[in-house]
Amino acid sequence: MEITWYGHSCFRLSERGMAAVVCDPYDHRSVGYESLKLKADIVTISHDAPGHRHTNAVKGEYYLIEGPGEYEVGGVFITGVQTNGVSKKSSSDPRNTLYVIDYNGITVAHLGAINRVPSQTEVEALGSVKIALVPVGGGSSLNASKAAEVISLLEPQIVIPMHYASPACTIKLEPLEKFLKEMGLNDVQAETSLKVTSPSSLPDETKVVILEPPKG
């Protein structure tokens, strides 16, 4: 399977012969980056905000997933779990759904705009997470230190950071370097996409992979 990052919290996951998934398509007028022109069979939305729910950026017919539940589309299994907004005590805690997307045993967790460290019980309910797409730049989501804490709980084999400051981003967020320092890393070379052939091809120890959004 292949994972491509388009900036902010937007990813496209694809595998030959299976449904392609786009997570959190953004309105570039709200977040910066290039305007999106994507195709997908499934679109997942973590929460209701222009930077995460611009479905007009995805062309064609697709199955839209907007909240908790279990779904199967085109051979891909998806589990949505609500995180933020569980308690209605605070209107400043908007609802968020994280999604665990299963491509033949390669499980990818898109954490959306999660803003707190989940409990051990909540983590266990997610099952085995091979690849975690984690917000690291603060704002309405996890900051660098909380992101590192969540990663230590999930114990994924690969971490791909998202939702952080960049030259193209117009939202005030913390830089990627702050997260890398929290993880004890200095220089990580960015890749255009992540390709995974099978669960057994993943590293034994947690590895941070930096993706760069496509140019042009």
C-alpha positions in Angstrom: 0.0 0.0 0.0 1.0 3.6 -0.5 0.5 6.6 1.9 0.8 10.1 0.5 0.5 13.4 2.5 -1.0 16.5 1.0 -0.4 18.8 3.8 -2.2 19.6 7.1 -4.1 16.4 8.1 -4.9 15.2 4.6 -3.6 11.8 3.4 -4.5 9.4 0.6 -4.1 5.7 1.2 -4.2 3.3 -1.7 -3.5 -0.3 -2.6 -4.0 -2.0 -6.0 -7.4 -3.8 -6.2 -8.7 -2.2 -3.0 -10.6 1.0 -2.2 -8.6 4.2 -2.0 -9.1 6.3 1.1 -8.7 10.1 1.5 -8.6 11.4 5.1 -9.5 15.0 6.1 -9.5 16.9 2.8 -9.0 20.6 3.5 -10.1 23.9 2.0 -6.8 25.5 0.9 -8.3 28.9 1.5 -8.4 28.0 5.2 -5.1 26.3 5.8 -2.8 27.2 2.9 -1.0 24.5 0.8 -2.1 23.7 -2.8 -5.7 23.3 -3.7 -6.7 19.6 -3.6 -7.8 17.6 -6.6 -8.1 14.1 -5.4 -10.0 10.9 -6.2 -11.1 8.3 -3.7 -13.5 5.5 -3.0 -13.8 6.4 0.6 -13.5 9.8 2.4 -13.1 10.0 6.2 -13.8 13.2 8.2 -12.4 13.5 11.7 -14.3 16.7 12.6 -16.4 19.5 11.2 -13.9 22.2 10.2 -12.9 23.7 6.8 -9.4 22.4 7.2 -10.6 18.8 7.7 -14.0 18.5 5.9 -13.7 20.0 2.4 -15.4 17.1 0.5 -15.6 19.2 -2.7 -11.8 18.6 -3.0 -12.5 14.9 -3.8 -13.9 14.2 -7.2 -16.2 11.4 -8.3 -18.5 9.1 -6.3 -17.2 8.0 -2.9 -18.4 6.6 0.4 -18.4 9.3 3.1 -17.5 8.3 6.7 -18.2 11.0 9.3 -18.2 9.4 12.7 -17.8 6.3 14.9 -18.7 2.9 13.7 -17.4 -0.1 11.7 -17.3 0.0 8.0 -16.2 -2.2 5.1 -15.8 -0.8 1.6 -13.9 -2.2 -1.3 -12.0 -4.7 0.9 -10.9 -2.1 3.4 -12.1 -2.3 7.0 -12.4 1.0 8.9 -13.2 1.5 12.6 -14.2 5.0 13.7 -13.7 5.9 17.4 -14.9 9.1 19.0 -12.3 10.9 21.2 -12.8 14.6 21.8 -16.3 15.7 22.6 -17.2 12.6 24.6 -18.2 14.8 27.5 -20.7 17.6 26.7 -19.5 19.7 29.6 -17.4 21.9 27.4 -18.5 23.4 24.1 -14.9 24.2 23.4 -14.1 20.5 23.0 -15.3 19.7 19.5 -16.1 16.1 18.6 -13.3 14.2 16.9 -13.3 10.7 15.3 -10.1 8.8 14.8 -10.1 6.0 12.2 -8.2 2.7 12.1 -8.0 1.7 8.5 -7.1 -1.9 7.8 -5.5 -2.9 4.5 -4.9 -6.7 4.7 -3.4 -6.4 8.2 -1.6 -3.1 7.6 -3.5 -1.0 10.1 -3.2 2.8 9.8 -4.6 5.0 12.5 -5.5 8.6 11.5 -5.9 10.4 14.8 -7.7 13.5 13.3 -7.7 16.4 15.8 -7.3 14.3 18.9 -6.5 16.7 21.8 -5.9 14.4 24.8 -3.9 11.3 25.7 -6.3 8.3 25.5 -6.6 5.9 28.4 -5.1 2.4 28.3 -8.6 1.0 27.8 -9.2 3.2 24.8 -5.9 2.3 23.3 -6.5 -1.5 23.7 -9.9 -1.0 22.0 -8.1 0.2 18.8 -6.2 -3.1 18.5 -2.8 -3.3 16.9 -1.8 0.0 15.1 1.0 -0.5 12.6 1.2 3.1 11.3 0.0 6.2 13.2 -0.8 9.5 11.5 -0.4 11.9 14.4 -1.0 15.6 14.9 2.0 17.2 16.5 1.8 21.0 16.1 -0.7 21.9 18.9 -3.5 24.3 18.1 -6.7 22.4 18.6 -4.8 19.1 18.6 -1.9 17.4 20.3 1.3 19.3 20.9 4.7 17.7 20.6 5.0 16.3 24.1 1.4 14.9 24.2 2.0 13.4 20.7 5.1 11.6 22.0 3.0 10.3 24.9 0.3 9.0 22.6 2.9 7.3 20.4 4.4 5.5 23.5 0.9 4.2 24.3 0.0 3.1 20.8 3.5 1.6 20.1 3.1 1.8 16.3 5.9 0.6 14.0 5.8 3.8 11.9 4.8 7.3 12.9 3.9 10.0 10.3 3.5 13.4 11.9 0.9 15.8 10.5 -0.8 19.1 11.4 2.3 21.2 12.1 3.7 24.5 10.9 5.3 24.7 7.4 6.1 27.4 4.9 2.8 26.6 3.0 0.6 26.5 6.1 -1.3 29.7 7.1 -2.5 28.4 10.5 -0.4 29.1 13.6 1.0 25.8 14.7 4.3 24.6 16.3 7.1 23.5 14.0 7.9 19.9 13.2 11.4 20.3 14.8 9.8 20.6 18.2 8.2 17.1 17.8 11.5 15.6 16.4 13.4 16.9 19.4 10.7 15.4 21.7 11.3 12.1 20.0 15.1 12.4 20.3 15.6 12.9 16.6 17.7 15.4 14.8 17.8 15.1 11.0 15.1 13.0 9.3 15.0 13.0 5.5 11.6 13.7 4.0 10.1 11.2 1.6 7.5 11.8 -1.1 5.4 8.8 0.0 5.5 5.7 2.2 5.2 2.3 0.5 4.5 -0.8 2.6 4.4 -4.2 0.9 3.3 -6.3 4.0 3.0 -6.1 7.8 6.2 -8.1 8.0 8.1 -5.4 6.1 7.6 -2.9 8.9 10.4 -2.1 11.3 10.6 -3.7 14.7 11.2 -0.4 16.6 9.0 2.7 16.2 10.3 4.8 13.3 9.3 8.4 12.4 8.8 9.0 8.7 8.4 12.5 7.4 6.4 13.0 4.2 6.5 16.0 2.0 3.4 17.2 0.2 3.5 16.9 -3.6 4.7 20.0 -5.4 2.7 21.8 -7.9 
